[in-house]
Amino acid sequence: MNKSIQTLRELAKVYRDLAGEDINNSRLVMHQQVNDLQSTRPVVLIGELPWNEMNIDNQLTLVCKEPVLRAVEDYLRKSIFQYKRFPADMVLKPYISIKKVVDESSIGITKTEDTLASDEANTIVSHEYHDQLSNDSDVDKLILPTITYNEKETMRRYDIVANALGDIIPIKISGIDYMQVLTWDDVSEFRGVTPLLMDIIDRPEHSHKIIRKLTDIYVHRLNSYENLGLFSDDPDYLHSTAMATNDLKKPAIGKPRTREHVWGRGVAQILASVSKEMRDEFDIAYMQETVGQCGLTYYGCCEPLDTMIDIVEKIKNLRKISITPWANVDNAADIIGNRYVLASKPNPSAVAVKALNEDSLRKELDQILSACKRNNCHADIVLKDISTCNNNPNNIFRWEQIAMEMVNSY
């Protein structure tokens, strides 16, 4: 057995022991209580991290060369590192997941762009997208993709991991965690921001034609995922937020999960600057055909929605709404009350400085917690979109300590 495999096996043992701790079950119950609108305190989670700035004492340095094992090693190292140093309410599953490999053919066009990076080791870069959908003939190029489950490749990956680690920890094949619909993110990448926003005003019929085509593609994906039995039976996180719930229907024994058994997630970040009437016309109406068909729905990402909740709640089975740093959390909590989960996103810029301003952070978190408590809200508090911690991971460690201290006194 080579040295890299031995190292991987030792990591798997550490992960197995951590995942076996009782606190994982306790945290999972809290996740469920939040999503089932029965919580006693908000759940705190941290994701989308600047791992390139956090490699203390080479604890994140990979040694495996084989690509499948290297990916597993990366997962184990990051999970162990976070669990030990800044877990918040994270949950470790008692197995290693091998995702089903899903192949999808082209939808007829591809994004073209120019990028600019300030740190080559960071995956966060600036994008300038070129317009691929400027006229109707371009839109006509959009086609439904062919979607297939690549069982052979999935089993190849499974066998590699099972042979290396199967005697230490269970290895499980899992599927797609939730139905994600990013229609306007797609338009942003196919067009760029300026022509997209201009055409909503100047050429609304052209914008509708684009969204109609892309929605049809997402409906096709949803149908394909169902028909191929691709949805996971034990999903992890819902875009960094808590996902566990008892309120989704369960399939009959031996039957695959369908849309009614899974979460849907929809976003339209680029529409942050348009009116709620436009959001309703150009996004919510179309979301009804995709995420609105799922058992529960989470809507929003970085766009402020505190003044648009009456539009968002038109989505069938809505359960969770994203409230970003650019939204008024007091207004949002007043409207949401205990009817939906308030997925609060504190400002990640707090950890992007040389040293964390603890007084400022406490003030921000206190406003969120006070708004939730005053309105009996059920909430996720999620630190995410962390493009940098200014090469000082202690900012994130201390953020977690303060957040947990405050929610435990909720």
C-alpha positions in Angstrom: 0.0 0.0 0.0 1.5 3.3 -1.1 2.0 6.2 1.3 -0.8 8.4 -0.1 -3.4 5.6 0.4 -2.2 5.1 3.9 -2.6 8.8 4.5 -6.1 8.7 3.0 -7.1 5.8 5.2 -6.0 7.7 8.3 -8.0 10.7 7.3 -11.1 8.4 6.8 -10.6 7.0 10.3 -10.6 10.5 11.8 -13.6 11.5 9.7 -15.5 8.3 10.7 -14.9 9.0 14.4 -16.0 12.6 14.2 -19.1 11.7 12.2 -20.0 9.2 14.9 -20.2 11.8 17.6 -23.6 12.3 19.1 -23.6 16.1 18.4 -24.1 15.4 14.7 -27.5 13.9 15.4 -28.4 16.8 17.7 -27.4 19.3 15.0 -29.4 17.4 12.4 -32.5 17.6 14.6 -32.0 21.4 14.8 -31.8 21.6 11.0 -35.0 19.7 10.8 -36.7 21.9 13.4 -35.8 25.1 11.5 -37.1 23.8 8.2 -40.2 22.3 9.8 -41.0 25.7 11.4 -40.6 24.3 14.9 -37.1 25.7 16.0 -36.0 27.0 19.3 -33.0 28.9 18.0 -31.4 29.7 14.6 -29.0 27.3 12.9 -25.6 28.7 12.1 -23.7 27.4 9.1 -20.6 28.5 7.2 -19.8 27.6 3.6 -18.2 28.8 0.3 -14.8 29.3 2.0 -11.5 30.8 0.7 -9.7 27.5 1.3 -6.6 28.8 -0.6 -6.0 31.1 2.4 -6.6 28.6 5.1 -4.0 25.9 4.7 -2.6 26.0 8.3 0.4 23.6 8.7 -0.4 21.9 5.4 -3.5 20.4 6.9 -5.3 20.9 3.5 -2.4 19.8 1.3 -3.4 16.9 -0.9 -1.1 13.9 -1.5 -3.2 11.6 -3.6 -2.6 11.7 -7.3 -5.5 9.5 -8.6 -8.3 12.0 -9.4 -11.2 10.2 -7.6 -9.2 9.6 -4.5 -7.8 13.1 -4.6 -11.4 14.5 -4.6 -12.3 12.3 -1.6 -9.1 13.4 0.2 -10.0 17.0 -0.4 -13.5 16.5 1.1 -12.1 14.7 4.1 -9.4 17.2 4.9 -11.7 20.2 4.6 -14.5 18.5 6.6 -12.1 17.5 9.4 -10.5 21.0 9.4 -13.8 22.8 9.6 -15.4 20.4 12.1 -12.5 20.8 14.5 -11.9 24.6 14.1 -15.2 26.3 13.2 -18.0 23.8 13.0 -21.0 26.0 14.0 -23.9 23.7 13.4 -22.4 21.6 10.6 -23.3 17.9 10.3 -20.9 15.1 9.1 -22.6 12.2 7.4 -21.5 8.7 8.6 -20.4 7.7 5.2 -18.5 8.9 2.1 -20.8 9.9 -0.8 -20.0 9.1 -4.4 -22.2 11.3 -6.6 -24.0 9.7 -9.6 -22.3 10.9 -12.8 -24.9 12.7 -14.9 -24.0 13.5 -18.5 -25.7 16.4 -20.3 -25.3 17.4 -23.9 -25.1 20.9 -25.2 -28.2 23.2 -25.1 -27.1 24.8 -28.3 -24.9 27.6 -27.1 -22.0 28.1 -24.7 -20.9 31.1 -22.7 -18.0 33.1 -23.9 -16.2 35.5 -21.6 -13.1 37.4 -20.5 -12.0 36.9 -16.9 -9.7 38.8 -14.5 -8.2 37.3 -11.4 -6.6 39.1 -8.5 -5.4 35.8 -7.0 -4.7 32.8 -9.2 -5.2 30.4 -6.3 -8.7 31.7 -5.7 -11.7 30.5 -7.8 -13.4 33.8 -7.4 -12.7 35.9 -10.5 -14.3 38.8 -12.4 -16.3 38.0 -15.6 -17.2 39.9 -18.7 -19.6 37.9 -20.7 -20.2 38.2 -24.4 -23.8 38.5 -25.7 -24.8 35.2 -27.4 -28.6 35.9 -27.4 -28.8 39.3 -29.0 -31.5 38.4 -31.5 -34.3 35.9 -32.1 -32.3 33.7 -34.4 -29.8 33.3 -31.6 -32.5 32.3 -29.2 -33.7 29.7 -31.7 -30.4 27.9 -31.3 -31.4 26.9 -27.7 -32.3 23.2 -27.6 -33.3 20.5 -25.1 -30.2 18.6 -24.0 -29.9 14.8 -23.8 -29.5 13.8 -20.2 -28.2 10.3 -19.2 -27.0 8.6 -16.1 -23.5 7.3 -16.6 -23.7 4.2 -14.3 -20.5 2.7 -15.6 -18.4 5.8 -14.6 -20.3 6.1 -11.3 -19.5 2.5 -10.4 -15.9 2.9 -11.5 -15.5 5.8 -9.0 -17.4 3.8 -6.4 -15.1 0.8 -6.7 -11.9 2.9 -6.5 -13.1 4.5 -3.2 -14.6 1.3 -1.8 -11.4 -0.6 -2.4 -9.4 2.0 -0.6 -11.7 2.9 2.3 -14.7 0.5 2.3 -13.4 -1.5 5.3 -13.1 1.8 7.4 -16.3 3.7 6.5 -19.4 3.0 4.4 -19.3 4.2 0.8 -22.6 5.3 -0.6 -23.8 6.3 -4.1 -26.0 9.4 -3.9 -27.7 11.5 -6.4 -28.8 15.1 -7.1 -29.6 16.8 -3.8 -32.2 19.3 -5.0 -33.7 20.9 -8.1 -31.8 24.1 -8.8 -33.1 26.6 -11.3 -30.8 29.5 -12.2 -32.5 30.8 -15.3 -31.4 34.4 -14.9 -27.9 33.4 -13.9 -27.8 31.6 -17.2 -29.0 34.6 -19.1 -26.4 36.8 -17.3 -23.6 34.4 -18.5 -25.0 34.1 -22.1 -25.6 37.9 -22.5 -23.8 40.0 -19.9 -25.6 42.4 -17.5 -26.1 45.5 -19.6 -28.0 44.0 -22.6 -30.0 41.8 -20.3 -31.3 44.7 -18.2 -31.8 47.0 -21.2 -33.9 44.4 -23.0 -36.2 43.8 -20.1 -37.3 47.4 -20.7 -36.7 47.9 -24.5 -37.5 44.4 -25.8 -39.6 42.6 -23.2 -40.9 40.1 -25.8 -37.3 39.1 -26.6 -36.6 38.6 -22.9 -39.7 36.5 -22.5 -38.6 34.4 -25.5 -35.3 33.7 -23.9 -36.8 32.8 -20.5 -39.4 30.6 -22.1 -36.7 28.6 -23.8 -34.5 28.3 -20.7 -37.5 27.4 -18.6 -38.4 24.6 -21.0 -34.8 23.3 -20.6 -35.1 23.3 -16.8 -38.5 21.5 -17.0 -36.8 18.9 -19.2 -34.1 18.5 -16.7 -36.6 18.0 -13.9 -38.5 15.4 -15.9 -35.2 13.6 -16.8 -34.0 13.6 -13.2 -37.2 12.0 -12.2 -37.3 9.4 -15.0 -33.7 8.4 -14.4 -34.1 8.2 -10.6 -31.3 10.7 -10.0 -32.6 12.5 -6.8 -30.7 11.7 -3.6 -32.3 10.0 -0.7 -30.1 11.7 1.9 -29.2 15.2 0.7 -26.7 17.4 2.5 -27.1 21.1 2.3 -29.5 23.4 0.4 -27.0 25.9 -1.0 -25.2 26.2 2.3 -28.4 26.3 4.3 -30.0 23.6 6.4 -31.8 21.0 4.3 -33.1 18.3 6.6 -36.9 18.3 7.1 -39.7 16.0 8.0 -42.2 17.9 5.9 -41.3 16.5 2.5 -43.3 13.5 1.4 -41.4 10.2 1.3 -41.5 7.8 -1.7 -43.0 4.4 -1.4 -40.5 1.7 -0.4 -38.3 0.8 -3.4 -39.5 3.7 -5.4 -37.3 6.6 -6.6 -37.7 10.2 -5.4 -39.7 12.5 -7.6 -40.3 16.3 -7.5 -42.7 16.1 -4.6 -40.0 14.5 -2.5 -37.3 17.1 -3.0 -36.5 20.7 -2.4 -36.5 23.2 -5.3 -34.2 26.3 -5.3 -34.8 29.3 -7.5 -32.8 32.5 -7.8 -32.8 35.7 -10.0 -29.9 37.7 -8.6 -29.5 39.9 -11.6 -33.1 41.2 -11.1 -32.1 42.9 -7.8 -32.5 46.3 -9.5 -35.9 45.8 -11.1 -39.3 46.3 -9.7 -41.2 43.5 -8.0 -43.7 43.6 -10.8 -40.9 42.8 -13.2 -39.6 40.0 -11.0 -43.1 38.6 -10.9 -43.5 38.8 -14.7 -40.0 37.7 -15.8 -39.1 35.2 -13.1 -41.8 34.1 -10.5 -44.3 33.2 -13.2 -41.8 30.9 -14.8 -40.6 29.5 -11.5 -44.0 28.0 -10.9 -43.2 25.5 -13.7 -40.0 24.3 -12.1 -39.2 24.8 -8.4 -42.9 25.4 -7.8 -43.5 21.7 -8.7 -41.2 20.5 -5.9 -42.2 19.5 -2.4 -40.7 22.5 -0.8 -39.0 25.6 -2.3 -36.2 27.9 -1.2 -36.0 31.2 -3.2 -33.3 33.8 -3.4 -29.6 34.2 -3.1 -27.8 37.6 -3.1 -30.7 39.7 -4.3 -32.5 41.8 -1.6 -36.1 40.4 -1.3 -37.4 42.2 1.8 -39.7 44.4 -0.3 -40.8 41.6 -2.7 -41.9 38.8 -0.3 -45.6 39.2 -1.4 -44.4 38.3 -5.0 -42.0 35.5 -3.9 -44.7 33.8 -1.8 -46.7 33.2 -5.0 -44.4 30.2 -5.5 -46.2 27.0 -4.5 -44.8 25.2 -1.5 -42.4 28.1 -0.6 -40.7 27.3 2.7 -37.4 29.4 2.8 -36.5 32.9 1.7 -33.0 34.3 1.4 -32.4 37.6 3.2 -29.0 39.1 2.2 -26.9 41.8 3.7 -28.5 44.2 1.2 -32.0 43.5 2.5 -33.6 45.1 5.5 -33.7 42.2 7.9 -36.1 44.0 10.3 -38.6 44.5 7.4 -38.1 41.0 6.2 -38.7 39.4 9.6 -41.8 41.5 10.2 -43.3 40.2 7.0 -42.0 36.6 7.1 -42.9 36.0 10.8 -43.1 32.3 11.5 -44.6 31.4 8.1 -41.3 30.7 6.3 -37.7 30.1 7.1 -35.7 33.3 7.1 -32.3 32.4 5.6 -30.1 35.3 6.8 -26.8 36.0 5.1 -24.5 38.2 7.3 -22.0 40.3 5.4 -19.0 38.2 4.5 -16.9 41.4 4.2 -16.7 41.2 8.0 -14.0 38.5 7.7 -12.2 40.1 4.7 -10.2 42.5 6.8 -6.9 42.3 8.6 -8.6 41.8 12.0 -12.2 41.0 12.7 -14.2 44.0 14.2 -15.9 42.1 16.9 -18.1 45.0 18.1 -19.4 45.5 14.5 -20.1 41.8 14.1 -22.0 41.6 17.3 -24.1 44.6 16.3 -24.9 43.0 12.9 -25.8 39.6 14.5 -27.8 41.2 17.2 -29.9 43.0 14.7 -30.6 39.7 12.9 -31.3 37.8 16.1 -33.5 40.5 17.6 -35.6 40.8 14.4 -36.1 37.0 14.4 -36.9 36.8 18.1 -39.3 39.7 17.9 -41.2 38.0 15.1 -40.9 34.4 16.1 -38.9 33.6 13.0 -37.3 30.3 12.2 -33.9 31.1 10.8 -30.7 30.0 9.2 -27.7 32.3 9.7 -25.3 31.5 7.0 -21.9 33.0 6.4 -21.1 32.3 2.8 -19.6 33.9 -0.4 -16.4 34.3 1.5 -14.0 35.2 -1.3 -11.2 36.2 1.1 -10.4 36.2 4.8 -7.4 38.5 4.2 -5.1 35.4 4.7 -6.2 35.4 8.3 -8.4 32.3 9.0 -8.7 33.4 12.6 -11.2 35.9 11.3 -13.5 33.0 10.4 -12.7 31.0 13.5 -13.6 34.0 15.7 -16.8 34.8 13.6 -18.0 31.3 14.4 -17.2 31.6 18.1 -19.1 34.8 18.4 -22.1 33.6 16.4 -22.4 30.4 18.4 -22.1 32.3 21.6 -25.0 34.6 20.6 -27.4 32.0 19.2 -26.8 29.8 22.3 -28.1 32.8 24.3 -31.0 33.3 22.0 
